Amino acid sequence: MATKPAFDTASIHAGQVPDPKELSRGVAIHRTTSYVFKNTEHAANLFGLKEFGNIYTRLGNPTTAILEERITALEGGAASVAVASGTSAIFYTVITIAKQGDHIVSASNLYGGTYTQFDAILPDFGITTTFVDVTKPQEFEKAIKPNTKLLYLETMGNPALDVPDFEAISKIAKKHKLPLVVDATFTTPALLKTIDHGANIVINSLTKWIGGHGTAIGGIVTDAGNFDWSDPKFEHFTKPDKNYHGLRWALDLHDSLKPIAFALRFRTVPLRNLGASLSPDSSWIFLQGLETLSLRMAKHVENTRKVAEWLAKHKKVSWVRYPGLKSDPTYSVANKYLKKGFGGVVVFGVKSGREGGSKFIDNLKLFSHLANVGDAKSLALHPASTSHSQLSEAQQKAGGLSPELVRLSIGLEDIDDLLADLEQALSLT
Ligand SMILES: Cc1ncc(COP(=O)(O)O)c(C=O)c1O
């Protein structure tokens, strides 16, 4: 085998060798809370980070460790930490880096829950956010202040599906010595490896295409290992950390660990002490999903492109957004980065407006009306009244969310059956 296995090989093998004792080929689920210490010295070494090993499943678990290693390989990163949801992965990422008095510059077109976290919850912790238009990289630079600690964006803004110019924004991040944090949920590493385009931290909600079947909630963060945290402005990394034996993460760790200072602090401070740990049963589900990720993504992409092209020609449809349509405002940027396809979500508006959109959703038969994306089953949602309903009208507009927007997550069913369902529901609008 080549020294570095290709994506499809890593998605099946990375992080796992058959169990040497039981010879089990499948990944074992380690349903345990804790692990026996060999002696008191072993216990003290594990707690003191002098030795790596299992202590307690809130901090790490052998089944979850395989998932973490596999995602690290697929993203091309240095270390990953899995948590109980994509949402907790985002929150823990922010508080691993930022503290009271700090500031974030973020794209405005975010998943509604992330927007609320940044806009309404983080201010309670003294962390504020300036939201900018992701299609205008210079807006990120203009919004940077002396207390800014990270730049944040999604690979395909949920729900308007704008694709950012990653390299232009990463150039700004580098110039200002700030980490670029990317939520890659909508593309997964099968369609885009954002670390190749300058991301420092990559977040994936495992709940969506990686799990792929709508059966488990989880999130994971990958440290690219390419950011130097030793600038004094990153106080969590350069001042003695009260949360962990007064360790200065960017300065005191062994040189071999300094590149993954973020991942180590993420696991040892928020995950350990706030506790949103991933169940090993869910880790197993996500590992099953990963084995077929690129096969499934190719079919999601093919079906979604066909649906988008079909909708674009439909007489009852007023507009369609899909980054793979040549007419789409972000097509040229998307085409630069998304060489393996433009994702599995399409959004559109019907000519009869919001009311028509509701009628359309209510009449779907094969599509399920629910709040998720990335399932093998096709899904539909009206974000303005559901996932993004906490946002004001102005905030929805800034994120590219119009009141009539209908979001479709296209599954793996036969395309003719999908188009037939869309046709009968549209005919009633
Ligand atoms: C882009 C994006 N990021 C993060 C999340 C949150 O993930 P989770 O539901 O696993 O908490 C979502 C959920 O829809 C999402 O769409």
The ligand as a Tripos MOL2 file, in Angstrom:
@<TRIPOS>MOLECULE
LIG
   16    16     1     0     0
SMALL
NO_CHARGES

@<TRIPOS>ATOM
      1 C1        -23.8370   23.7820    8.4910 C.3       1 LIG1
      2 C2        -24.2210   23.2100    9.8090 C.ar      1 LIG1
      3 N1        -23.3350   23.2440   10.8140 N.ar      1 LIG1
      4 C3        -23.6390   22.7450   12.0320 C.ar      1 LIG1
      5 C4        -24.8680   22.2060   12.2970 C.ar      1 LIG1
      6 C5        -25.1680   21.6950   13.6610 C.3       1 LIG1
      7 O1        -24.9710   20.3130   13.7020 O.3       1 LIG1
      8 P1        -25.6970   19.3680   14.7710 P.3       1 LIG1
      9 O2        -27.1270   19.2770   14.3810 O.co2     1 LIG1
     10 O3        -24.9300   18.0780   14.6400 O.co2     1 LIG1
     11 O4        -25.5240   19.9970   16.1160 O.co2     1 LIG1
     12 C6        -25.8190   22.1550   11.2810 C.ar      1 LIG1
     13 C7        -27.1700   21.5820   11.5510 C.2       1 LIG1
     14 O5        -28.0560   21.6430   10.7300 O.2       1 LIG1
     15 C8        -25.4860   22.6690   10.0000 C.ar      1 LIG1
     16 O6        -26.3700   22.6570    8.9950 O.3       1 LIG1
@<TRIPOS>BOND
     1     1     2 1
     2     2     3 ar
     3     2    15 ar
     4     3     4 ar
     5     4     5 ar
     6     5     6 1
     7     5    12 ar
     8     6     7 1
     9     7     8 1
    10     8     9 2
    11     8    10 1
    12     8    11 1
    13    12    13 1
    14    12    15 ar
    15    13    14 2
    16    15    16 1
@<TRIPOS>SUBSTRUCTURE
     1 LIG1         1 GROUP 0 **** ****
